[in-house]
């Protein structure tokens, strides 16, 4: 067995039971790298702002390393799951809004109480819609 195999095996033994890199960790690393590059560009002109951004990037990298080597798997998985759910909701709402804008046959109304989106065919004139979730009335013109 060569030296590289021994190094690989020893690193694998070290990482056993640790979190490793996940979606939140990768996002933190990339974000920290971008903030660091911005701090380097700002350092010559705005010394204080560049220094603050540098320390922010350093804190992000250290937090990423902490998460990667942490043995508290439950807590790290919970953090990652919250991040993944937030990203999914953001992408989902963006694609839904895009689909609503493309729909020319319906008019969409949002309930003021529960934020439910109600769909009504276009060309019905003034309408009163009852929200299916909370029962509130929505007045609008299609």
ChimeraX attribute file (.defattr): number of C-alpha atoms within 10 A of each C-alpha:
attribute: neighborCount
match mode: 1-to-1
recipient: residues
	/A:1	5
	/A:2	6
	/A:3	8
	/A:4	9
	/A:5	10
	/A:6	11
	/A:7	11
	/A:8	11
	/A:9	12
	/A:10	12
	/A:11	11
	/A:12	11
	/A:13	11
	/A:14	11
	/A:15	15
	/A:16	12
	/A:17	13
	/A:18	16
	/A:19	20
	/A:20	18
	/A:21	14
	/A:22	16
	/A:23	12
	/A:24	18
	/A:25	22
	/A:26	13
	/A:27	14
	/A:28	19
	/A:29	21
	/A:30	14
	/A:31	15
	/A:32	23
	/A:33	17
	/A:34	14
	/A:35	20
	/A:36	23
	/A:37	16
	/A:38	16
	/A:39	23
	/A:40	16
	/A:41	12
	/A:42	17
	/A:43	17
	/A:44	11
	/A:45	10
	/A:46	11
	/A:47	12
	/A:48	13
	/A:49	14
	/A:50	21
	/A:51	16
	/A:52	14
	/A:53	21
	/A:54	22
	/A:55	15
	/A:56	16
	/A:57	24
	/A:58	17
	/A:59	13
	/A:60	22
	/A:61	20
	/A:62	15
	/A:63	14
	/A:64	22
	/A:65	16
	/A:66	14
	/A:67	24
	/A:68	19
	/A:69	17
	/A:70	16
	/A:71	16
	/A:72	12
	/A:73	16
	/A:74	10
	/A:75	13
	/A:76	19
	/A:77	15
	/A:78	11
	/A:79	13
	/A:80	17
	/A:81	15
	/A:82	12
	/A:83	15
	/A:84	14
	/A:85	11
	/A:86	12
	/A:87	12
	/A:88	12
	/A:89	12
	/A:90	12
	/A:91	12
	/A:92	12
	/A:93	12
	/A:94	12
	/A:95	12
	/A:96	12
	/A:97	12
	/A:98	11
	/A:99	11
	/A:100	15
	/A:101	12
	/A:102	10
	/A:103	11
	/A:104	10
	/A:105	11
	/A:106	16
	/A:107	18
	/A:108	15
	/A:109	19
	/A:110	13
	/A:111	20
	/A:112	12
	/A:113	12
	/A:114	12
	/A:115	12
	/A:116	14
	/A:117	12
	/A:118	16
	/A:119	14
	/A:120	16
	/A:121	12
	/A:122	13
	/A:123	11
	/A:124	10
	/A:125	9
	/A:126	10
	/A:127	13
	/A:128	11
	/A:129	17
	/A:130	14
	/A:131	20
	/A:132	12
	/A:133	11
	/A:134	12
	/A:135	12
	/A:136	15
	/A:137	15
	/A:138	15
	/A:139	12
	/A:140	14
	/A:141	13
	/A:142	14
